[in-house]
Amino acid sequence: MISTGNWKACKEYMEAGNRLSVAEGILYFGISNFYPFIKSLKKQYIIKKTPVSMARILTRINNNDRCKVGRMPNLPISDINMTEWWISRW
């Protein structure tokens, strides 16, 4: 059950066909613990997930906001994998 305003906003964002990662959930909607949110969505929808590189997620975030990796020039963001989720239409 979606119980808070930021969970509801995040659910509407995903219903619109957008993919979401933990980092985006925190930055866009202030969801500090993303996994219970995904678990609650699984009761209503078919939720799919896939691993993607952190670079891809940061690129997507930078299209909406400005997010920089601070003072870690050797951080291999293209080698770090994160998970993104979306609501399946099938």
A tleap script that builds the chain and sets N, CA, C and O, in Angstrom:
source leaprc.protein.ff14SB
mol = sequence {
  NMET ILE SER THR GLY ASN TRP LYS ALA CYS
  LYS GLU TYR MET GLU ALA GLY ASN ARG LEU
  SER VAL ALA GLU GLY ILE LEU TYR PHE GLY
  ILE SER ASN PHE TYR PRO PHE ILE LYS SER
  LEU LYS LYS GLN TYR ILE ILE LYS LYS THR
  PRO VAL SER MET ALA ARG ILE LEU THR ARG
  ILE ASN ASN ASN ASP ARG CYS LYS VAL GLY
  ARG MET PRO ASN LEU PRO ILE SER ASP ILE
  ASN MET THR GLU TRP TRP ILE SER ARG CTRP
}
set mol.1.N position { 0.849 -1.186 0.000 }
set mol.1.CA position { 0.000 0.000 0.000 }
set mol.1.C position { 0.888 1.241 0.000 }
set mol.1.O position { 1.801 1.361 0.817 }
set mol.2.N position { 0.615 2.155 -0.916 }
set mol.2.CA position { 1.363 3.400 -1.003 }
set mol.2.C position { 0.788 4.349 0.053 }
set mol.2.O position { -0.388 4.708 0.000 }
set mol.3.N position { 1.639 4.755 1.022 }
set mol.3.CA position { 1.100 5.464 2.170 }
set mol.3.C position { 1.539 6.914 2.301 }
set mol.3.O position { 0.861 7.697 2.966 }
set mol.4.N position { 2.651 7.294 1.686 }
set mol.4.CA position { 3.123 8.660 1.864 }
set mol.4.C position { 3.095 9.418 0.544 }
set mol.4.O position { 3.010 8.823 -0.530 }
set mol.5.N position { 3.167 10.741 0.644 }
set mol.5.CA position { 3.103 11.586 -0.549 }
set mol.5.C position { 4.246 11.345 -1.505 }
set mol.5.O position { 4.047 11.332 -2.720 }
set mol.6.N position { 5.464 11.151 -0.965 }
set mol.6.CA position { 6.576 10.924 -1.876 }
set mol.6.C position { 6.507 9.534 -2.515 }
set mol.6.O position { 6.972 9.362 -3.642 }
set mol.7.N position { 5.941 8.537 -1.826 }
set mol.7.CA position { 5.732 7.228 -2.453 }
set mol.7.C position { 4.702 7.346 -3.570 }
set mol.7.O position { 4.854 6.736 -4.628 }
set mol.8.N position { 3.661 8.124 -3.335 }
set mol.8.CA position { 2.619 8.286 -4.353 }
set mol.8.C position { 3.172 8.997 -5.583 }
set mol.8.O position { 2.874 8.610 -6.713 }
set mol.9.N position { 3.978 10.036 -5.365 }
set mol.9.CA position { 4.580 10.758 -6.485 }
set mol.9.C position { 5.520 9.847 -7.277 }
set mol.9.O position { 5.547 9.892 -8.507 }
set mol.10.N position { 6.276 9.034 -6.575 }
set mol.10.CA position { 7.192 8.105 -7.226 }
set mol.10.C position { 6.419 7.045 -8.020 }
set mol.10.O position { 6.823 6.672 -9.122 }
set mol.11.N position { 5.327 6.573 -7.465 }
set mol.11.CA position { 4.486 5.596 -8.158 }
set mol.11.C position { 3.919 6.200 -9.444 }
set mol.11.O position { 3.907 5.538 -10.482 }
set mol.12.N position { 3.454 7.436 -9.386 }
set mol.12.CA position { 2.927 8.100 -10.576 }
set mol.12.C position { 4.016 8.302 -11.624 }
set mol.12.O position { 3.758 8.186 -12.822 }
set mol.13.N position { 5.222 8.601 -11.178 }
set mol.13.CA position { 6.363 8.756 -12.089 }
set mol.13.C position { 6.634 7.448 -12.826 }
set mol.13.O position { 6.883 7.450 -14.032 }
set mol.14.N position { 6.585 6.326 -12.094 }
set mol.14.CA position { 6.824 5.031 -12.719 }
set mol.14.C position { 5.640 4.595 -13.580 }
set mol.14.O position { 5.831 3.934 -14.601 }
set mol.15.N position { 4.432 4.955 -13.185 }
set mol.15.CA position { 3.257 4.623 -14.002 }
set mol.15.C position { 3.304 5.325 -15.353 }
set mol.15.O position { 2.731 4.843 -16.330 }
set mol.16.N position { 3.982 6.457 -15.403 }
set mol.16.CA position { 4.114 7.202 -16.657 }
set mol.16.C position { 5.118 6.553 -17.603 }
set mol.16.O position { 5.343 7.059 -18.703 }
set mol.17.N position { 5.723 5.441 -17.191 }
set mol.17.CA position { 6.638 4.717 -18.067 }
set mol.17.C position { 8.100 5.005 -17.813 }
set mol.17.O position { 8.952 4.583 -18.595 }
set mol.18.N position { 8.413 5.710 -16.743 }
set mol.18.CA position { 9.802 6.042 -16.436 }
set mol.18.C position { 10.460 4.935 -15.630 }
set mol.18.O position { 9.817 4.256 -14.829 }
set mol.19.N position { 11.755 4.771 -15.860 }
set mol.19.CA position { 12.558 3.841 -15.071 }
set mol.19.C position { 13.150 4.592 -13.898 }
set mol.19.O position { 13.361 5.803 -13.965 }
set mol.20.N position { 13.418 3.862 -12.816 }
set mol.20.CA position { 13.878 4.513 -11.599 }
set mol.20.C position { 14.921 3.655 -10.895 }
set mol.20.O position { 14.781 2.436 -10.807 }
set mol.21.N position { 15.961 4.302 -10.398 }
set mol.21.CA position { 16.991 3.641 -9.593 }
set mol.21.C position { 16.891 4.149 -8.163 }
set mol.21.O position { 16.131 5.073 -7.874 }
set mol.22.N position { 17.659 3.542 -7.278 }
set mol.22.CA position { 17.679 3.978 -5.884 }
set mol.22.C position { 18.137 5.429 -5.795 }
set mol.22.O position { 17.552 6.225 -5.061 }
set mol.23.N position { 19.190 5.775 -6.549 }
set mol.23.CA position { 19.722 7.143 -6.513 }
set mol.23.C position { 18.663 8.155 -6.948 }
set mol.23.O position { 18.542 9.217 -6.337 }
set mol.24.N position { 17.904 7.846 -7.983 }
set mol.24.CA position { 16.856 8.747 -8.453 }
set mol.24.C position { 15.711 8.830 -7.448 }
set mol.24.O position { 15.136 9.900 -7.248 }
set mol.25.N position { 15.380 7.706 -6.817 }
set mol.25.CA position { 14.339 7.718 -5.793 }
set mol.25.C position { 14.691 8.632 -4.640 }
set mol.25.O position { 13.834 9.332 -4.100 }
set mol.26.N position { 15.975 8.623 -4.262 }
set mol.26.CA position { 16.426 9.496 -3.180 }
set mol.26.C position { 16.446 10.954 -3.631 }
set mol.26.O position { 15.928 11.826 -2.934 }
set mol.27.N position { 17.044 11.222 -4.794 }
set mol.27.CA position { 17.197 12.604 -5.258 }
set mol.27.C position { 15.882 13.259 -5.662 }
set mol.27.O position { 15.629 14.410 -5.305 }
set mol.28.N position { 15.048 12.542 -6.400 }
set mol.28.CA position { 13.815 13.140 -6.921 }
set mol.28.C position { 12.681 13.158 -5.899 }
set mol.28.O position { 11.936 14.134 -5.806 }
set mol.29.N position { 12.554 12.067 -5.127 }
set mol.29.CA position { 11.363 11.903 -4.294 }
set mol.29.C position { 11.639 11.817 -2.800 }
set mol.29.O position { 10.698 11.793 -2.007 }
set mol.30.N position { 12.890 11.770 -2.399 }
set mol.30.CA position { 13.221 11.712 -0.983 }
set mol.30.C position { 12.879 10.386 -0.328 }
set mol.30.O position { 12.620 10.340 0.874 }
set mol.31.N position { 12.874 9.315 -1.094 }
set mol.31.CA position { 12.582 7.992 -0.546 }
set mol.31.C position { 13.885 7.419 -0.001 }
set mol.31.O position { 14.769 7.034 -0.766 }
set mol.32.N position { 13.998 7.366 1.322 }
set mol.32.CA position { 15.259 6.951 1.923 }
set mol.32.C position { 15.470 5.443 1.851 }
set mol.32.O position { 16.609 4.991 1.732 }
set mol.33.N position { 14.413 4.666 1.918 }
set mol.33.CA position { 14.527 3.217 1.816 }
set mol.33.C position { 13.673 2.767 0.636 }
set mol.33.O position { 12.455 2.629 0.755 }
set mol.34.N position { 14.313 2.545 -0.486 }
set mol.34.CA position { 13.638 2.311 -1.758 }
set mol.34.C position { 13.026 0.908 -1.854 }
set mol.34.O position { 12.021 0.718 -2.539 }
set mol.35.N position { 13.622 -0.062 -1.177 }
set mol.35.CA position { 13.189 -1.453 -1.356 }
set mol.35.C position { 11.782 -1.747 -0.821 }
set mol.35.O position { 11.053 -2.493 -1.476 }
set mol.36.N position { 11.359 -1.210 0.320 }
set mol.36.CA position { 9.953 -1.405 0.710 }
set mol.36.C position { 8.983 -0.771 -0.289 }
set mol.36.O position { 7.877 -1.273 -0.484 }
set mol.37.N position { 9.391 0.317 -0.912 }
set mol.37.CA position { 8.559 0.936 -1.932 }
set mol.37.C position { 8.371 -0.015 -3.118 }
set mol.37.O position { 7.252 -0.204 -3.593 }
set mol.38.N position { 9.451 -0.600 -3.585 }
set mol.38.CA position { 9.371 -1.551 -4.703 }
set mol.38.C position { 8.537 -2.764 -4.303 }
set mol.38.O position { 7.742 -3.262 -5.100 }
set mol.39.N position { 8.712 -3.238 -3.082 }
set mol.39.CA position { 7.934 -4.388 -2.600 }
set mol.39.C position { 6.443 -4.082 -2.598 }
set mol.39.O position { 5.633 -4.944 -2.935 }
set mol.40.N position { 6.074 -2.853 -2.220 }
set mol.40.CA position { 4.655 -2.495 -2.223 }
set mol.40.C position { 4.111 -2.381 -3.645 }
set mol.40.O position { 2.945 -2.689 -3.892 }
set mol.41.N position { 4.950 -1.940 -4.576 }
set mol.41.CA position { 4.509 -1.869 -5.972 }
set mol.41.C position { 4.300 -3.263 -6.565 }
set mol.41.O position { 3.425 -3.456 -7.409 }
set mol.42.N position { 5.093 -4.219 -6.128 }
set mol.42.CA position { 4.982 -5.580 -6.657 }
set mol.42.C position { 3.637 -6.216 -6.334 }
set mol.42.O position { 3.242 -7.186 -6.980 }
set mol.43.N position { 2.927 -5.679 -5.338 }
set mol.43.CA position { 1.601 -6.193 -5.004 }
set mol.43.C position { 0.552 -5.730 -6.012 }
set mol.43.O position { -0.510 -6.342 -6.127 }
set mol.44.N position { 0.848 -4.643 -6.749 }
set mol.44.CA position { -0.114 -4.069 -7.689 }
set mol.44.C position { 0.275 -4.261 -9.152 }
set mol.44.O position { -0.592 -4.333 -10.023 }
set mol.45.N position { 1.572 -4.343 -9.422 }
set mol.45.CA position { 2.068 -4.354 -10.799 }
set mol.45.C position { 3.118 -5.443 -10.975 }
set mol.45.O position { 3.624 -6.008 -10.006 }
set mol.46.N position { 3.426 -5.719 -12.222 }
set mol.46.CA position { 4.581 -6.546 -12.545 }
set mol.46.C position { 5.763 -5.595 -12.661 }
set mol.46.O position { 5.786 -4.733 -13.539 }
set mol.47.N position { 6.731 -5.746 -11.790 }
set mol.47.CA position { 7.900 -4.873 -11.742 }
set mol.47.C position { 9.082 -5.611 -12.350 }
set mol.47.O position { 9.399 -6.730 -11.948 }
set mol.48.N position { 9.721 -4.986 -13.307 }
set mol.48.CA position { 10.915 -5.546 -13.935 }
set mol.48.C position { 12.127 -4.767 -13.459 }
set mol.48.O position { 12.013 -3.612 -13.048 }
set mol.49.N position { 13.298 -5.412 -13.517 }
set mol.49.CA position { 14.532 -4.736 -13.133 }
set mol.49.C position { 15.659 -5.194 -14.039 }
set mol.49.O position { 15.613 -6.280 -14.618 }
set mol.50.N position { 16.665 -4.353 -14.150 }
set mol.50.CA position { 17.843 -4.679 -14.934 }
set mol.50.C position { 19.051 -3.952 -14.367 }
set mol.50.O position { 18.915 -2.840 -13.857 }
set mol.51.N position { 20.236 -4.560 -14.445 }
set mol.51.CA position { 21.440 -3.849 -14.010 }
set mol.51.C position { 21.890 -2.870 -15.096 }
set mol.51.O position { 21.879 -3.196 -16.283 }
set mol.52.N position { 22.280 -1.687 -14.680 }
set mol.52.CA position { 22.806 -0.672 -15.589 }
set mol.52.C position { 24.022 -0.026 -14.933 }
set mol.52.O position { 24.224 -0.152 -13.725 }
set mol.53.N position { 24.816 0.654 -15.720 }
set mol.53.CA position { 25.999 1.297 -15.146 }
set mol.53.C position { 25.602 2.587 -14.422 }
set mol.53.O position { 24.604 3.226 -14.752 }
set mol.54.N position { 26.398 2.937 -13.447 }
set mol.54.CA position { 26.165 4.170 -12.703 }
set mol.54.C position { 26.268 5.377 -13.634 }
set mol.54.O position { 25.580 6.377 -13.429 }
set mol.55.N position { 27.116 5.292 -14.647 }
set mol.55.CA position { 27.266 6.386 -15.605 }
set mol.55.C position { 25.948 6.669 -16.324 }
set mol.55.O position { 25.595 7.827 -16.547 }
set mol.56.N position { 25.228 5.622 -16.682 }
set mol.56.CA position { 23.941 5.790 -17.358 }
set mol.56.C position { 22.923 6.485 -16.451 }
set mol.56.O position { 22.174 7.354 -16.895 }
set mol.57.N position { 22.906 6.092 -15.183 }
set mol.57.CA position { 21.971 6.697 -14.234 }
set mol.57.C position { 22.345 8.153 -13.981 }
set mol.57.O position { 21.467 9.015 -13.929 }
set mol.58.N position { 23.642 8.442 -13.820 }
set mol.58.CA position { 24.064 9.834 -13.612 }
set mol.58.C position { 23.767 10.697 -14.831 }
set mol.58.O position { 23.430 11.872 -14.685 }
set mol.59.N position { 23.886 10.137 -16.025 }
set mol.59.CA position { 23.522 10.872 -17.236 }
set mol.59.C position { 22.044 11.213 -17.235 }
set mol.59.O position { 21.657 12.332 -17.570 }
set mol.60.N position { 21.221 10.245 -16.856 }
set mol.60.CA position { 19.776 10.475 -16.794 }
set mol.60.C position { 19.432 11.511 -15.726 }
set mol.60.O position { 18.563 12.356 -15.939 }
set mol.61.N position { 20.105 11.450 -14.586 }
set mol.61.CA position { 19.872 12.438 -13.521 }
set mol.61.C position { 20.287 13.826 -13.993 }
set mol.61.O position { 19.595 14.805 -13.716 }
set mol.62.N position { 21.405 13.920 -14.700 }
set mol.62.CA position { 21.899 15.216 -15.164 }
set mol.62.C position { 21.005 15.845 -16.225 }
set mol.62.O position { 21.101 17.048 -16.467 }
set mol.63.N position { 20.144 15.069 -16.858 }
set mol.63.CA position { 19.170 15.654 -17.786 }
set mol.63.C position { 18.128 16.476 -17.035 }
set mol.63.O position { 17.568 17.420 -17.592 }
set mol.64.N position { 17.863 16.127 -15.776 }
set mol.64.CA position { 16.868 16.827 -14.972 }
set mol.64.C position { 17.498 17.734 -13.928 }
set mol.64.O position { 17.036 18.858 -13.733 }
set mol.65.N position { 18.513 17.282 -13.271 }
set mol.65.CA position { 19.191 18.010 -12.198 }
set mol.65.C position { 20.683 18.029 -12.497 }
set mol.65.O position { 21.134 17.436 -13.477 }
set mol.66.N position { 21.425 18.694 -11.675 }
set mol.66.CA position { 22.879 18.675 -11.794 }
set mol.66.C position { 23.422 17.821 -10.664 }
set mol.66.O position { 23.246 18.155 -9.493 }
set mol.67.N position { 24.073 16.736 -11.001 }
set mol.67.CA position { 24.632 15.832 -10.013 }
set mol.67.C position { 26.067 15.523 -10.427 }
set mol.67.O position { 26.306 15.001 -11.516 }
set mol.68.N position { 27.002 15.843 -9.570 }
set mol.68.CA position { 28.404 15.595 -9.867 }
set mol.68.C position { 28.980 14.617 -8.856 }
set mol.68.O position { 28.592 14.610 -7.688 }
set mol.69.N position { 29.894 13.808 -9.310 }
set mol.69.CA position { 30.642 12.944 -8.423 }
set mol.69.C position { 31.755 13.803 -7.851 }
set mol.69.O position { 32.643 14.243 -8.582 }
set mol.70.N position { 31.713 14.041 -6.565 }
set mol.70.CA position { 32.627 14.987 -5.952 }
set mol.70.C position { 34.004 14.429 -5.629 }
set mol.70.O position { 34.117 13.344 -5.058 }
set mol.71.N position { 35.016 15.138 -5.980 }
set mol.71.CA position { 36.424 14.931 -5.596 }
set mol.71.C position { 36.896 13.482 -5.616 }
set mol.71.O position { 37.728 13.085 -4.799 }
set mol.72.N position { 36.381 12.716 -6.522 }
set mol.72.CA position { 36.843 11.340 -6.692 }
set mol.72.C position { 37.088 11.119 -8.178 }
set mol.72.O position { 36.313 10.433 -8.844 }
set mol.73.N position { 38.174 11.705 -8.699 }
set mol.73.CA position { 38.387 11.635 -10.144 }
set mol.73.C position { 38.634 10.216 -10.651 }
set mol.73.O position { 38.442 9.946 -11.837 }
set mol.74.N position { 39.051 9.315 -9.782 }
set mol.74.CA position { 39.338 7.944 -10.216 }
set mol.74.C position { 38.186 6.980 -9.948 }
set mol.74.O position { 38.356 5.766 -10.067 }
set mol.75.N position { 37.016 7.508 -9.587 }
set mol.75.CA position { 35.868 6.648 -9.337 }
set mol.75.C position { 35.378 6.066 -10.660 }
set mol.75.O position { 34.992 6.821 -11.553 }
set mol.76.N position { 35.385 4.761 -10.805 }
set mol.76.CA position { 35.022 4.133 -12.083 }
set mol.76.C position { 33.505 4.011 -12.254 }
set mol.76.O position { 32.956 2.914 -12.149 }
set mol.77.N position { 32.828 5.131 -12.518 }
set mol.77.CA position { 31.367 5.112 -12.577 }
set mol.77.C position { 30.836 4.233 -13.698 }
set mol.77.O position { 29.701 3.761 -13.624 }
set mol.78.N position { 31.630 4.005 -14.727 }
set mol.78.CA position { 31.152 3.128 -15.806 }
set mol.78.C position { 31.267 1.649 -15.418 }
set mol.78.O position { 30.640 0.794 -16.042 }
set mol.79.N position { 32.068 1.350 -14.391 }
set mol.79.CA position { 32.226 -0.040 -13.953 }
set mol.79.C position { 31.318 -0.406 -12.790 }
set mol.79.O position { 31.188 -1.585 -12.460 }
set mol.80.N position { 30.684 0.585 -12.160 }
set mol.80.CA position { 29.793 0.329 -11.034 }
set mol.80.C position { 28.393 0.047 -11.578 }
set mol.80.O position { 27.832 0.854 -12.319 }
set mol.81.N position { 27.843 -1.094 -11.206 }
set mol.81.CA position { 26.497 -1.446 -11.656 }
set mol.81.C position { 25.477 -1.139 -10.577 }
set mol.81.O position { 25.696 -1.402 -9.394 }
set mol.82.N position { 24.358 -0.579 -11.009 }
set mol.82.CA position { 23.216 -0.311 -10.141 }
set mol.82.C position { 22.009 -0.964 -10.799 }
set mol.82.O position { 22.096 -1.451 -11.926 }
set mol.83.N position { 20.898 -0.974 -10.102 }
set mol.83.CA position { 19.678 -1.583 -10.638 }
set mol.83.C position { 18.648 -0.504 -10.890 }
set mol.83.O position { 18.488 0.424 -10.096 }
set mol.84.N position { 17.949 -0.639 -12.013 }
set mol.84.CA position { 16.816 0.242 -12.270 }
set mol.84.C position { 15.565 -0.609 -12.405 }
set mol.84.O position { 15.618 -1.733 -12.906 }
set mol.85.N position { 14.443 -0.069 -11.956 }
set mol.85.CA position { 13.163 -0.763 -11.990 }
set mol.85.C position { 12.181 0.009 -12.847 }
set mol.85.O position { 12.306 1.221 -13.021 }
set mol.86.N position { 11.189 -0.715 -13.388 }
set mol.86.CA position { 10.103 -0.091 -14.127 }
set mol.86.C position { 8.882 -0.972 -14.044 }
set mol.86.O position { 8.972 -2.162 -13.742 }
set mol.87.N position { 7.739 -0.376 -14.315 }
set mol.87.CA position { 6.479 -1.115 -14.329 }
set mol.87.C position { 6.293 -1.712 -15.709 }
set mol.87.O position { 6.296 -1.000 -16.713 }
set mol.88.N position { 6.133 -3.016 -15.749 }
set mol.88.CA position { 5.986 -3.713 -17.026 }
set mol.88.C position { 4.590 -3.473 -17.597 }
set mol.88.O position { 3.599 -3.479 -16.867 }
set mol.89.N position { 4.531 -3.269 -18.865 }
set mol.89.CA position { 3.255 -3.085 -19.561 }
set mol.89.C position { 2.660 -4.409 -20.032 }
set mol.89.O position { 1.534 -4.425 -20.527 }
set mol.90.N position { 3.385 -5.518 -19.892 }
set mol.90.CA position { 2.921 -6.799 -20.394 }
set mol.90.C position { 2.541 -7.710 -19.284 }
set mol.90.O position { 2.124 -8.842 -19.529 }
savepdb mol mol.pdb
quit
